[in-house]
Amino acid sequence: MTKFLKCILLLSGLACPAAFGAVAADTANAFAEHETSSTTSLATTGSITVAAGDNLLLVFVSSVTNSGSATHFSSLSWNGHALTYVGQSFSAYTIDHELWELVSPTAGSGTITGTYPQALGGAENVVAIAFSGANTSTPLGTLATNSGSGDTFSVTASGGVSGDLYIGNVIFSGTNASVTATGTGQTQIKSIASGTVTVSSTSLDSIAGSGSGAFAWGTTSPSGNGTDMALAVAVKASGGGSVCTNPGWSKTGASSVPNGTSGLYWGKTGAWVTPDCSTVQYWQPALGNWGVN
């Protein structure tokens, strides 16, 4: 659709819909806490709040394992609601770093509890954050992982498009120092230092979804004596990640905004369809033909 045609629509009183489907992180309620369980059970001391309108909760949890073998929590829940395991990274230094999700959580506050298949090593981190505007059918892209050591560390996720939001979490074990976000376009949401070199420091960060999510962090010694772990993933927007501004042909016979709150347009197939600026065609009333945005 040309800029000239868009202007005609605006002048005729047919307002083009604003960009929709953008993911928003609830940074005010972001949560990070150190735990010290040495049993098979984990429970946060603090409470995690999910606000009304949030439709996705992500939980990053790291732990020191006693067996040295790759494993993960057998169950994890928030406020009594079971989370779904997404993926993990495991290091040769027996540190397990995991990501879990809860789609369409009920608003409220509660603790994170979990069960591990063996006794925990007494040094765990739990980081949680909720989102609104996420795609509840396919909320996440491909999980990117990295493990290593040193005072600087990075991980890069891909597949995000306009409207998506990359989220990344790093663990610097063996340090009590603060963590600095150094990646381009990277925003630090929550960061805590352990206060003791026997635990770790962690940071939760975001990057806008268009392009790649190249996260980078730095800290100070003695982190080089421990292990670094990082996870990153794109939180997908509710409109399939596309931000379209071309009005579609509505059931009322006029160019209009998307159908109610569902984010659907009346498509060429004679049904409401999810916008996709690159493939789905929409009827352009002023031109009298089908076209893409």
C-alpha positions in Angstrom: 0.0 0.0 0.0 1.5 3.4 -1.0 2.0 6.3 1.4 -0.3 8.3 -0.9 -3.1 5.8 -0.6 -2.6 5.7 3.2 -3.0 9.5 3.3 -6.3 9.2 1.2 -7.7 6.8 3.8 -6.7 9.0 6.6 -8.3 12.1 5.0 -11.5 10.2 4.3 -11.8 9.4 7.9 -10.7 5.8 7.6 -8.0 5.6 10.2 -5.3 3.0 9.7 -4.9 0.7 12.7 -2.0 1.3 14.9 0.8 -1.3 15.2 -0.5 -4.2 17.3 0.7 -7.4 18.8 3.8 -5.9 20.5 5.1 -7.8 23.5 5.5 -5.8 26.7 7.5 -7.0 29.7 6.1 -6.3 33.2 9.4 -4.9 34.4 7.8 -3.5 37.6 7.1 -7.0 38.9 10.3 -8.7 37.6 11.7 -11.0 40.2 15.2 -12.3 41.1 16.2 -14.2 44.2 19.0 -16.4 45.5 18.0 -19.7 47.2 20.0 -22.0 49.4 18.2 -25.4 49.2 20.3 -28.5 49.7 17.3 -30.9 49.4 15.2 -32.0 46.5 12.8 -29.2 47.0 13.0 -25.5 46.0 10.7 -22.7 47.2 11.2 -19.0 46.8 11.0 -16.8 49.9 9.6 -13.9 47.9 6.4 -13.7 46.0 6.1 -13.3 42.2 3.2 -11.1 40.9 1.4 -11.6 37.6 -0.7 -8.6 36.8 -4.1 -8.6 35.0 -3.6 -8.6 31.3 -0.3 -10.6 31.4 -0.5 -13.8 29.3 2.9 -15.3 29.7 5.2 -16.0 32.7 8.8 -17.0 32.1 11.0 -18.5 34.9 14.7 -18.9 34.6 16.1 -21.2 37.3 19.8 -22.2 37.9 21.1 -24.7 40.4 24.3 -26.5 41.4 23.9 -30.3 41.0 25.6 -32.8 43.3 25.9 -35.6 40.8 27.6 -33.7 38.0 25.2 -35.2 35.4 22.8 -33.2 33.2 19.3 -33.1 34.5 16.6 -30.6 35.2 13.7 -29.9 37.6 11.1 -32.6 37.4 8.4 -30.0 38.2 8.1 -26.3 38.7 5.0 -24.3 39.6 3.9 -20.7 40.4 1.1 -20.1 42.8 0.0 -23.7 42.5 0.0 -23.6 38.6 2.3 -26.1 36.8 4.9 -24.6 34.5 6.1 -26.2 31.3 9.8 -27.0 30.7 11.3 -25.2 27.7 15.0 -26.1 27.7 18.3 -25.8 29.5 22.0 -25.5 29.4 24.3 -27.6 31.5 28.0 -27.1 32.2 30.8 -29.5 33.0 31.0 -27.6 36.3 27.7 -29.2 37.4 25.6 -26.0 36.9 22.1 -26.4 35.5 20.4 -23.4 33.9 16.8 -23.8 32.8 13.8 -22.0 31.3 10.2 -22.7 32.1 6.9 -21.1 30.9 3.3 -20.6 32.0 0.9 -19.6 29.3 -2.2 -17.6 30.1 -1.5 -17.4 33.9 -4.3 -16.2 36.2 -3.5 -12.8 37.8 -2.2 -13.0 41.3 0.8 -13.4 43.5 2.6 -16.5 44.7 5.8 -18.3 45.2 7.8 -20.5 42.8 8.2 -24.1 44.0 10.0 -27.0 42.4 11.2 -30.6 42.8 14.6 -31.7 41.7 15.5 -35.3 41.0 18.4 -35.2 43.4 19.6 -33.1 46.3 20.4 -29.5 45.2 23.8 -28.0 45.9 22.7 -25.2 48.1 23.2 -22.4 45.5 20.2 -21.6 43.3 18.9 -18.5 41.4 15.2 -17.9 40.4 14.4 -15.2 38.0 10.8 -14.6 36.8 9.0 -12.0 34.6 5.6 -11.8 33.0 4.5 -10.4 29.6 1.5 -9.0 27.9 0.8 -9.2 24.2 2.5 -12.6 23.8 1.3 -15.2 21.3 -0.3 -17.8 23.5 -0.3 -20.5 20.7 3.5 -20.2 20.0 4.8 -17.9 22.8 8.6 -18.5 22.3 11.1 -18.8 19.5 14.2 -21.1 19.5 16.1 -21.1 22.8 19.7 -20.1 22.5 22.2 -21.3 25.2 25.9 -20.8 26.1 28.2 -21.9 28.8 31.8 -21.1 29.6 33.8 -18.9 32.0 35.3 -15.5 32.3 34.3 -11.9 33.3 32.5 -11.2 30.1 29.9 -13.4 28.5 27.3 -13.4 25.7 24.6 -15.4 23.9 22.6 -14.6 20.7 19.1 -15.6 20.0 17.5 -15.2 16.5 14.1 -15.3 14.8 12.6 -12.2 16.3 10.6 -9.8 14.2 9.0 -6.4 14.8 6.7 -6.6 17.8 8.6 -9.5 19.5 10.9 -9.0 22.5 14.1 -10.9 23.2 14.7 -11.9 26.8 18.1 -13.0 28.2 19.4 -14.3 31.5 23.0 -14.8 32.5 24.6 -16.5 35.5 28.1 -15.7 36.7 29.0 -18.3 39.3 31.8 -17.8 41.8 31.4 -14.1 42.1 29.6 -11.6 44.4 30.0 -8.7 41.9 27.3 -6.8 40.1 26.5 -7.5 36.4 26.6 -4.9 33.7 24.6 -5.1 30.4 26.9 -4.3 27.4 25.0 -5.5 24.4 23.7 -3.1 21.7 20.1 -2.1 22.4 20.1 -4.2 25.6 18.1 -3.1 28.6 18.8 -4.5 32.1 15.6 -5.4 33.8 16.7 -7.0 37.0 20.1 -7.8 38.5 21.3 -9.2 41.8 24.7 -10.0 43.3 25.0 -12.8 45.8 27.2 -11.1 48.4 29.3 -14.3 48.6 31.6 -15.9 46.1 30.1 -19.3 46.8 26.9 -18.4 45.0 26.5 -16.3 41.9 25.4 -13.0 40.3 22.5 -12.9 37.7 21.0 -10.4 35.3 17.7 -10.4 33.3 17.7 -8.3 30.2 15.7 -7.5 27.0 16.3 -6.4 23.4 13.7 -5.3 20.9 12.7 -8.2 18.6 13.6 -6.9 15.2 16.9 -8.4 14.1 19.0 -10.7 16.4 19.0 -10.7 20.2 22.8 -10.4 20.9 23.1 -10.2 24.6 26.4 -9.4 26.3 27.3 -8.9 30.0 30.3 -8.1 32.1 31.3 -8.5 35.8 34.5 -8.4 37.8 36.7 -11.0 39.4 36.6 -13.7 40.8 34.0 -14.8 38.2 36.8 -16.3 36.1 37.1 -18.9 38.8 33.5 -20.1 38.1 31.1 -20.9 35.3 29.1 -18.6 33.1 25.7 -19.7 31.8 23.3 -17.8 29.5 19.9 -18.4 27.9 18.0 -16.1 25.4 14.8 -16.5 23.5 12.4 -14.3 21.5 9.0 -13.8 23.1 6.6 -13.9 20.1 4.0 -11.2 19.6 0.3 -12.1 19.5 -0.1 -11.0 15.8 2.4 -13.6 14.7 5.1 -11.0 15.3 4.1 -8.9 12.2 3.2 -5.3 12.6 0.8 -4.4 9.7 -0.8 -1.0 9.0 -2.8 -1.8 5.9 -6.6 -1.8 6.6 -8.3 -5.0 5.5 -11.7 -5.5 3.9 -14.2 -5.9 6.7 -17.5 -7.8 6.9 -19.3 -4.4 6.9 -18.0 -3.7 3.4 -15.6 -0.9 4.4 -11.9 -0.6 5.0 -11.4 -1.0 8.7 -9.3 -1.8 11.7 -8.8 -5.5 12.7 -11.8 -7.4 13.9 -12.4 -6.4 17.5 -9.6 -7.5 19.9 -8.7 -10.7 18.0 -6.2 -9.0 15.6 -7.7 -10.6 12.5 -8.4 -9.2 9.1 -11.0 -10.2 6.5 -8.8 -12.0 3.9 -8.9 -13.1 0.3 -10.1 -16.6 1.3 -13.3 -15.1 2.7 -12.4 -15.7 6.3 -10.8 -13.8 9.1 -7.0 -14.3 8.9 -3.9 -13.4 11.0 -1.9 -10.6 9.5 1.3 -11.5 7.8 2.7 -8.6 5.8 4.8 -10.8 3.5 2.3 -13.5 2.4 -1.4 -12.7 3.3 -3.2 -10.5 0.8 -5.9 -8.0 1.8 -8.6 -6.3 -0.3 -7.6 -2.6 -1.0 -10.9 -0.8 -1.5 -9.4 2.4 -3.0 -7.5 0.3 -5.6 -10.1 -2.3 -6.2 -7.6 -5.2 -6.0 -5.8 -7.6 -3.7 -2.4 -6.5 -2.4 0.1 -6.9 0.4 1.1 -4.2 2.8 
